Amino acid sequence: VFVAGANLGIGSSREQAPQALQILGVRAVLAKSFGRIFYRNALNLGIPTLVCPDTHRIRKGDQLSVDAATGVVQNLSTGETLACESLPIHLMEMVNDGGLIPHLKKKLSAT
């Protein structure tokens, strides 16, 4: 899980920024706020990306469990539960399908 403060990805419209996180094996991104293009690019790659106002409560090395559908983040290291914004159902479906392209392929093959 990649944890950041405010304005993650502001000023970057390149898909390579979230793609680098994907290549590194990041399975979710939590931040106080995001640049909207970064946010959508990450979701389009299948990375759950949650707005979480309390990221300052997470410390380096904390073990986290993230439920993107409910927005609940469990800090397994401290026992604390953080409330983040959940992903809307249509974005959760896209993430579960592995991103935008696999999601569209699935939708088109079903028709």
N, CA and C atoms as an extended XYZ file, in Angstrom:
333
Properties=species:S:1:pos:R:3:atomname:S:1:resname:S:1:resid:I:1 pbc="F F F"
N         0.856       -1.174        0.000 N   VAL     1
C         0.000        0.000        0.000 CA  VAL     1
C         0.899        1.233        0.000 C   VAL     1
N         0.623        2.144       -0.939 N   PHE     2
C         1.364        3.399       -1.038 CA  PHE     2
C         0.538        4.467       -0.324 C   PHE     2
N         1.135        5.143        0.647 N   VAL     3
C         0.439        6.151        1.448 CA  VAL     3
C         1.085        7.505        1.204 C   VAL     3
N         0.247        8.523        0.948 N   ALA     4
C         0.764        9.861        0.654 CA  ALA     4
C        -0.088       10.911        1.362 C   ALA     4
N         0.370       12.137        1.294 N   GLY     5
C        -0.359       13.263        1.870 CA  GLY     5
C        -1.305       13.870        0.854 C   GLY     5
N        -1.335       15.182        0.801 N   ALA     6
C        -2.262       15.898       -0.071 CA  ALA     6
C        -1.697       16.071       -1.476 C   ALA     6
N        -2.607       16.109       -2.434 N   ASN     7
C        -2.308       16.451       -3.826 CA  ASN     7
C        -1.388       15.464       -4.533 C   ASN     7
N        -1.507       14.194       -4.235 N   LEU     8
C        -0.677       13.201       -4.919 CA  LEU     8
C        -0.954       13.234       -6.421 C   LEU     8
N         0.091       13.367       -7.186 N   GLY     9
C        -0.020       13.339       -8.637 CA  GLY     9
C        -0.423       14.649       -9.279 C   GLY     9
N        -0.535       15.718       -8.513 N   ILE    10
C        -0.891       17.024       -9.087 CA  ILE    10
C         0.180       17.423      -10.089 C   ILE    10
N        -0.250       17.870      -11.247 N   GLY    11
C         0.683       18.353      -12.253 CA  GLY    11
C         1.220       17.269      -13.166 C   GLY    11
N         0.816       16.029      -12.941 N   SER    12
C         1.283       14.944      -13.805 CA  SER    12
C         0.100       14.318      -14.517 C   SER    12
N         0.067       14.468      -15.824 N   SER    13
C        -1.006       13.851      -16.597 CA  SER    13
C        -0.522       12.577      -17.277 C   SER    13
N         0.658       12.137      -16.937 N   ARG    14
C         1.230       10.952      -17.576 CA  ARG    14
C         0.800        9.685      -16.846 C   ARG    14
N         0.472        8.681      -17.632 N   GLU    15
C         0.074        7.396      -17.071 CA  GLU    15
C         1.251        6.690      -16.401 C   GLU    15
N         2.471        7.098      -16.725 N   GLN    16
C         3.649        6.414      -16.187 CA  GLN    16
C         3.756        6.521      -14.667 C   GLN    16
N         3.243        7.580      -14.069 N   ALA    17
C         3.351        7.728      -12.608 CA  ALA    17
C         2.619        6.590      -11.887 C   ALA    17
N         1.320        6.379      -12.129 N   PRO    18
C         0.679        5.236      -11.477 CA  PRO    18
C         1.159        3.897      -12.039 C   PRO    18
N         1.594        3.896      -13.286 N   GLN    19
C         2.120        2.656      -13.875 CA  GLN    19
C         3.387        2.211      -13.139 C   GLN    19
N         4.218        3.146      -12.721 N   ALA    20
C         5.420        2.802      -11.948 CA  ALA    20
C         5.030        2.161      -10.622 C   ALA    20
N         3.981        2.678       -9.984 N   LEU    21
C         3.502        2.075       -8.738 CA  LEU    21
C         2.998        0.654       -8.987 C   LEU    21
N         2.308        0.477      -10.099 N   GLN    22
C         1.806       -0.851      -10.459 CA  GLN    22
C         2.960       -1.828      -10.664 C   GLN    22
N         3.985       -1.404      -11.374 N   ILE    23
C         5.152       -2.253      -11.636 CA  ILE    23
C         5.847       -2.624      -10.329 C   ILE    23
N         5.847       -1.705       -9.368 N   LEU    24
C         6.464       -1.965       -8.066 CA  LEU    24
C         5.612       -2.878       -7.180 C   LEU    24
N         4.422       -3.210       -7.647 N   GLY    25
C         3.567       -4.119       -6.891 CA  GLY    25
C         2.638       -3.450       -5.901 C   GLY    25
N         2.459       -2.139       -6.027 N   VAL    26
C         1.542       -1.422       -5.142 CA  VAL    26
C         0.121       -1.902       -5.427 C   VAL    26
N        -0.580       -2.309       -4.376 N   ARG    27
C        -1.914       -2.880       -4.544 CA  ARG    27
C        -3.032       -1.916       -4.174 C   ARG    27
N        -2.680       -0.773       -3.590 N   ALA    28
C        -3.659        0.269       -3.268 CA  ALA    28
C        -2.900        1.556       -2.979 C   ALA    28
N        -3.571        2.688       -3.217 N   VAL    29
C        -2.982        3.996       -2.932 CA  VAL    29
C        -3.953        4.762       -2.031 C   VAL    29
N        -3.420        5.290       -0.943 N   LEU    30
C        -4.190        6.116       -0.018 CA  LEU    30
C        -3.542        7.490        0.036 C   LEU    30
N        -4.347        8.547       -0.086 N   ALA    31
C        -3.817        9.906        0.029 CA  ALA    31
C        -4.928       10.829        0.504 C   ALA    31
N        -4.521       11.962        1.073 N   LYS    32
C        -5.507       12.953        1.520 CA  LYS    32
C        -6.274       13.525        0.338 C   LYS    32
N        -5.584       13.684       -0.799 N   SER    33
C        -6.227       14.149       -2.028 CA  SER    33
C        -5.331       13.789       -3.207 C   SER    33
N        -5.931       13.802       -4.386 N   PHE    34
C        -5.238       13.399       -5.610 CA  PHE    34
C        -5.448       14.420       -6.710 C   PHE    34
N        -4.470       14.514       -7.611 N   GLY    35
C        -4.714       15.146       -8.888 CA  GLY    35
C        -5.692       14.243       -9.628 C   GLY    35
N        -6.719       14.808      -10.239 N   ARG    36
C        -7.787       13.998      -10.827 CA  ARG    36
C        -7.289       13.102      -11.954 C   ARG    36
N        -6.337       13.556      -12.752 N   ILE    37
C        -5.833       12.711      -13.842 CA  ILE    37
C        -5.059       11.536      -13.266 C   ILE    37
N        -4.230       11.773      -12.267 N   PHE    38
C        -3.510       10.679      -11.617 CA  PHE    38
C        -4.502        9.675      -11.040 C   PHE    38
N        -5.519       10.186      -10.358 N   TYR    39
C        -6.542        9.342       -9.731 CA  TYR    39
C        -7.183        8.413      -10.761 C   TYR    39
N        -7.623        8.974      -11.883 N   ARG    40
C        -8.276        8.143      -12.906 CA  ARG    40
C        -7.285        7.212      -13.590 C   ARG    40
N        -6.077        7.674      -13.846 N   ASN    41
C        -5.077        6.790      -14.456 CA  ASN    41
C        -4.799        5.588      -13.561 C   ASN    41
N        -4.694        5.805      -12.258 N   ALA    42
C        -4.452        4.692      -11.332 CA  ALA    42
C        -5.624        3.717      -11.353 C   ALA    42
N        -6.832        4.236      -11.292 N   LEU    43
C        -8.010        3.367      -11.353 CA  LEU    43
C        -8.082        2.635      -12.688 C   LEU    43
N        -7.754        3.332      -13.774 N   ASN    44
C        -7.765        2.705      -15.102 CA  ASN    44
C        -6.778        1.550      -15.189 C   ASN    44
N        -5.743        1.577      -14.357 N   LEU    45
C        -4.769        0.486      -14.312 CA  LEU    45
C        -5.177       -0.599      -13.312 C   LEU    45
N        -6.296       -0.397      -12.629 N   GLY    46
C        -6.783       -1.397      -11.684 CA  GLY    46
C        -6.249       -1.239      -10.277 C   GLY    46
N        -5.695       -0.076       -9.967 N   ILE    47
C        -5.160        0.175       -8.624 CA  ILE    47
C        -6.227        0.893       -7.793 C   ILE    47
N        -6.718        0.274       -6.721 N   PRO    48
C        -7.663        0.980       -5.856 CA  PRO    48
C        -7.008        2.243       -5.292 C   PRO    48
N        -7.671        3.370       -5.460 N   THR    49
C        -7.116        4.673       -5.111 CA  THR    49
C        -8.138        5.382       -4.229 C   THR    49
N        -7.820        5.516       -2.943 N   LEU    50
C        -8.798        6.021       -1.984 CA  LEU    50
C        -8.375        7.344       -1.359 C   LEU    50
N        -9.318        8.267       -1.303 N   VAL    51
C        -9.120        9.509       -0.561 CA  VAL    51
C        -9.288        9.167        0.914 C   VAL    51
N        -8.250        9.470        1.685 N   CYS    52
C        -8.220        9.095        3.102 CA  CYS    52
C        -7.661       10.278        3.903 C   CYS    52
N        -8.516       11.015        4.591 N   PRO    53
C        -8.052       12.217        5.279 CA  PRO    53
C        -7.067       11.966        6.421 C   PRO    53
N        -6.991       10.737        6.909 N   ASP    54
C        -6.142       10.458        8.072 CA  ASP    54
C        -4.849        9.724        7.740 C   ASP    54
N        -4.306        9.935        6.556 N   THR    55
C        -3.067        9.230        6.205 CA  THR    55
C        -1.917        9.596        7.140 C   THR    55
N        -1.990       10.752        7.785 N   HIS    56
C        -0.929       11.152        8.726 CA  HIS    56
C        -0.850       10.217        9.936 C   HIS    56
N        -1.872        9.399       10.146 N   ARG    57
C        -1.877        8.461       11.274 CA  ARG    57
C        -1.185        7.146       10.931 C   ARG    57
N        -0.801        6.982        9.677 N   ILE    58
C        -0.125        5.760        9.240 CA  ILE    58
C         1.376        6.008        9.255 C   ILE    58
N         2.110        5.088        9.811 N   ARG    59
C         3.568        5.198        9.905 CA  ARG    59
C         4.235        4.222        8.950 C   ARG    59
N         5.439        4.562        8.530 N   LYS    60
C         6.218        3.681        7.673 CA  LYS    60
C         6.340        2.313        8.347 C   LYS    60
N         6.051        1.277        7.580 N   GLY    61
C         6.151       -0.083        8.091 CA  GLY    61
C         4.859       -0.643        8.658 C   GLY    61
N         3.838        0.214        8.865 N   ASP    62
C         2.555       -0.292        9.353 CA  ASP    62
C         1.962       -1.267        8.340 C   ASP    62
N         1.392       -2.335        8.831 N   GLN    63
C         0.702       -3.310        7.990 CA  GLN    63
C        -0.759       -2.878        7.881 C   GLN    63
N        -1.255       -2.768        6.637 N   LEU    64
C        -2.602       -2.270        6.405 CA  LEU    64
C        -3.448       -3.292        5.661 C   LEU    64
N        -4.734       -3.267        5.947 N   SER    65
C        -5.725       -4.028        5.194 CA  SER    65
C        -6.706       -3.009        4.632 C   SER    65
N        -6.874       -3.000        3.304 N   VAL    66
C        -7.692       -1.988        2.637 CA  VAL    66
C        -8.906       -2.651        1.999 C   VAL    66
N       -10.094       -2.153        2.328 N   ASP    67
C       -11.323       -2.584        1.668 CA  ASP    67
C       -11.823       -1.399        0.853 C   ASP    67
N       -11.508       -1.405       -0.435 N   ALA    68
C       -11.847       -0.272       -1.296 CA  ALA    68
C       -13.352       -0.120       -1.471 C   ALA    68
N       -14.090       -1.212       -1.383 N   ALA    69
C       -15.539       -1.153       -1.563 CA  ALA    69
C       -16.228       -0.416       -0.418 C   ALA    69
N       -15.698       -0.548        0.791 N   THR    70
C       -16.306        0.117        1.947 CA  THR    70
C       -15.531        1.353        2.391 C   THR    70
N       -14.282        1.479        1.952 N   GLY    71
C       -13.435        2.585        2.378 CA  GLY    71
C       -12.804        2.367        3.739 C   GLY    71
N       -12.910        1.167        4.269 N   VAL    72
C       -12.351        0.871        5.591 CA  VAL    72
C       -10.903        0.412        5.446 C   VAL    72
N       -10.019        1.076        6.178 N   VAL    73
C        -8.608        0.697        6.216 CA  VAL    73
C        -8.282        0.295        7.649 C   VAL    73
N        -7.836       -0.930        7.807 N   GLN    74
C        -7.431       -1.429        9.120 CA  GLN    74
C        -5.922       -1.319        9.224 C   GLN    74
N        -5.450       -0.646       10.256 N   ASN    75
C        -4.023       -0.624       10.533 CA  ASN    75
C        -3.757       -1.807       11.455 C   ASN    75
N        -3.245       -2.884       10.876 N   LEU    76
C        -3.026       -4.113       11.626 CA  LEU    76
C        -1.913       -3.960       12.657 C   LEU    76
N        -1.060       -2.969       12.467 N   SER    77
C         0.043       -2.731       13.404 CA  SER    77
C        -0.416       -2.039       14.681 C   SER    77
N        -1.417       -1.159       14.555 N   THR    78
C        -1.869       -0.384       15.716 CA  THR    78
C        -3.268       -0.754       16.185 C   THR    78
N        -4.012       -1.480       15.348 N   GLY    79
C        -5.393       -1.816       15.674 CA  GLY    79
C        -6.379       -0.720       15.328 C   GLY    79
N        -5.888        0.372       14.772 N   GLU    80
C        -6.745        1.505       14.438 CA  GLU    80
C        -7.498        1.248       13.129 C   GLU    80
N        -8.713        1.773       13.051 N   THR    81
C        -9.518        1.710       11.835 CA  THR    81
C        -9.657        3.120       11.282 C   THR    81
N        -9.355        3.274       10.003 N   LEU    82
C        -9.474        4.572        9.338 CA  LEU    82
C       -10.638        4.525        8.354 C   LEU    82
N       -11.372        5.616        8.274 N   ALA    83
C       -12.481        5.724        7.334 CA  ALA    83
C       -12.038        6.552        6.139 C   ALA    83
N       -11.988        5.913        4.990 N   CYS    84
C       -11.636        6.582        3.738 CA  CYS    84
C       -12.878        6.604        2.853 C   CYS    84
N       -12.801        7.331        1.747 N   GLU    85
C       -13.919        7.344        0.805 CA  GLU    85
C       -13.918        6.032        0.032 C   GLU    85
N       -15.057        5.371        0.007 N   SER    86
C       -15.164        4.130       -0.754 CA  SER    86
C       -15.245        4.455       -2.243 C   SER    86
N       -14.915        3.464       -3.059 N   LEU    87
C       -15.034        3.635       -4.503 CA  LEU    87
C       -16.479        3.362       -4.919 C   LEU    87
N       -17.015        4.149       -5.856 N   PRO    88
C       -18.348        3.851       -6.380 CA  PRO    88
C       -18.361        2.463       -7.032 C   PRO    88
N       -19.529        1.870       -7.088 N   ILE    89
C       -19.661        0.501       -7.597 CA  ILE    89
C       -19.054        0.345       -8.985 C   ILE    89
N       -19.313        1.302       -9.893 N   HIS    90
C       -18.805        1.141      -11.265 CA  HIS    90
C       -17.273        1.167      -11.301 C   HIS    90
N       -16.645        1.953      -10.429 N   LEU    91
C       -15.178        1.964      -10.385 CA  LEU    91
C       -14.647        0.714       -9.693 C   LEU    91
N       -15.362        0.228       -8.693 N   MET    92
C       -14.958       -1.004       -8.010 CA  MET    92
C       -14.997       -2.182       -8.986 C   MET    92
N       -16.014       -2.230       -9.842 N   GLU    93
C       -16.098       -3.284      -10.859 CA  GLU    93
C       -14.900       -3.212      -11.799 C   GLU    93
N       -14.544       -2.003      -12.215 N   MET    94
C       -13.413       -1.826      -13.119 CA  MET    94
C       -12.115       -2.279      -12.454 C   MET    94
N       -11.909       -1.903      -11.204 N   VAL    95
C       -10.711       -2.314      -10.467 CA  VAL    95
C       -10.681       -3.832      -10.324 C   VAL    95
N       -11.813       -4.422       -9.966 N   ASN    96
C       -11.881       -5.880       -9.800 CA  ASN    96
C       -11.609       -6.628      -11.099 C   ASN    96
N       -11.924       -5.997      -12.224 N   ASP    97
C       -11.662       -6.609      -13.532 CA  ASP    97
C       -10.214       -6.425      -13.975 C   ASP    97
N        -9.430       -5.658      -13.216 N   GLY    98
C        -8.023       -5.470      -13.544 CA  GLY    98
C        -7.707       -4.163      -14.234 C   GLY    98
N        -8.692       -3.265      -14.325 N   GLY    99
C        -8.467       -1.971      -14.948 CA  GLY    99
C        -9.435       -1.729      -16.093 C   GLY    99
N        -9.284       -0.586      -16.740 N   LEU   100
C       -10.227       -0.161      -17.776 CA  LEU   100
C       -10.248       -1.094      -18.981 C   LEU   100
N        -9.097       -1.434      -19.525 N   ILE   101
C        -9.072       -2.253      -20.744 CA  ILE   101
C        -9.654       -3.640      -20.489 C   ILE   101
N        -9.222       -4.368      -19.443 N   PRO   102
C        -9.860       -5.665      -19.179 CA  PRO   102
C       -11.363       -5.532      -18.892 C   PRO   102
N       -11.743       -4.445      -18.237 N   HIS   103
C       -13.157       -4.217      -17.926 CA  HIS   103
C       -13.969       -4.032      -19.210 C   HIS   103
N       -13.454       -3.214      -20.125 N   LEU   104
C       -14.160       -3.000      -21.390 CA  LEU   104
C       -14.217       -4.277      -22.217 C   LEU   104
N       -13.129       -5.037      -22.240 N   LYS   105
C       -13.135       -6.316      -22.964 CA  LYS   105
C       -14.202       -7.245      -22.406 C   LYS   105
N       -14.316       -7.290      -21.095 N   LYS   106
C       -15.324       -8.133      -20.442 CA  LYS   106
C       -16.726       -7.680      -20.825 C   LYS   106
N       -16.957       -6.373      -20.763 N   LYS   107
C       -18.273       -5.827      -21.102 CA  LYS   107
C       -18.627       -6.088      -22.565 C   LYS   107
N       -17.652       -5.880      -23.457 N   LEU   108
C       -17.915       -6.062      -24.886 CA  LEU   108
C       -18.120       -7.529      -25.246 C   LEU   108
N       -17.424       -8.420      -24.576 N   SER   109
C       -17.578       -9.843      -24.885 CA  SER   109
C       -18.903      -10.387      -24.356 C   SER   109
N       -19.511       -9.681      -23.413 N   ALA   110
C       -20.788      -10.115      -22.847 CA  ALA   110
C       -21.970       -9.688      -23.711 C   ALA   110
N       -21.712       -8.826      -24.694 N   THR   111
C       -22.825       -8.338      -25.533 CA  THR   111
C       -22.945       -9.111      -26.810 C   THR   111
